[in-house]
């Protein structure tokens, strides 16, 4: 029979603790980063409202508020990229 050395047993436990701590740290960091990434993905929007018009072309008035009815939508705001125009290419 081969007897196991006591140092080998404690070393094995120590390695197991390191692996568990690394896995826990990895999971915590993954969950910590997910809300930040979700906020960045959300596009910037603005609300656009247009007055509704009847068949005769006049605005439809709401009888309760006495104001024109509006059709509102959320629209993504797109960024315009400014750049330089390409140099004139000589035609052959």
C-alpha positions in Angstrom: 0.0 0.0 0.0 1.1 3.5 -0.8 0.3 6.1 1.8 -0.6 9.5 0.7 1.4 12.4 1.9 -0.6 15.0 4.0 0.8 17.9 1.9 -0.8 16.5 -1.3 -4.2 16.5 0.3 -4.0 20.1 1.5 -2.6 21.2 -1.9 -5.5 19.6 -3.6 -8.0 21.5 -1.4 -6.1 24.7 -2.1 -6.3 24.2 -5.9 -10.0 23.5 -5.6 -10.6 26.8 -3.7 -8.7 28.8 -6.3 -10.8 27.3 -9.1 -14.0 28.0 -7.3 -13.0 31.6 -6.5 -12.0 32.2 -10.2 -15.4 30.8 -11.4 -17.2 33.0 -8.9 -15.3 36.1 -10.0 -16.0 35.3 -13.6 -19.7 35.0 -13.0 -19.9 38.2 -11.0 -18.0 40.1 -13.7 -20.3 38.8 -16.4 -23.4 39.9 -14.6 -21.8 43.2 -13.7 -21.1 44.0 -17.3 -24.5 42.9 -18.8 -26.5 46.0 -17.6 -23.8 48.3 -19.0 -23.9 46.6 -22.4 -27.7 46.7 -22.4 -27.7 50.5 -21.8 -25.3 51.1 -24.7 -27.4 49.1 -27.2 -30.6 51.0 -26.5 -31.0 53.5 -29.4 -31.7 57.1 -28.9 -35.3 58.0 -29.8 -37.6 61.0 -30.0 -41.3 61.4 -30.1 -42.9 62.8 -33.3 -46.5 63.9 -33.3 -48.6 64.8 -36.3 -52.1 66.3 -36.3 -54.8 63.9 -37.7 -56.8 65.2 -40.7 -60.3 64.3 -41.7 -61.5 63.4 -45.2 -62.0 67.1 -45.9 -58.4 68.0 -45.1 -59.2 69.8 -41.8 -57.7 68.7 -38.5 -59.9 66.3 -36.4 -60.8 68.1 -33.1 -61.2 66.0 -29.9 -64.6 66.9 -28.4 -63.3 66.6 -24.7 -60.2 68.7 -25.0 -61.1 70.9 -27.9 -57.6 70.3 -29.3 -56.6 68.6 -32.6 -56.1 64.8 -32.3 -52.5 63.7 -32.8 -50.8 60.6 -34.0 -47.5 60.1 -32.1 -44.7 57.7 -32.8 -41.3 56.9 -31.3 -38.6 57.3 -34.0 -34.9 56.4 -33.8 -32.5 59.3 -34.1 -29.8 58.6 -36.6 -26.5 60.4 -36.5 -25.2 62.0 -39.6 -21.6 61.3 -40.3 -19.7 64.2 -41.8 -16.8 63.5 -44.0 -14.7 65.0 -46.7 -15.7 64.8 -50.3 -13.5 62.5 -52.5 -11.0 64.3 -54.7 -12.0 65.0 -58.3 -11.0 62.0 -60.4 -9.9 62.9 -63.9 -11.9 61.1 -66.6 -9.9 59.3 -69.2 
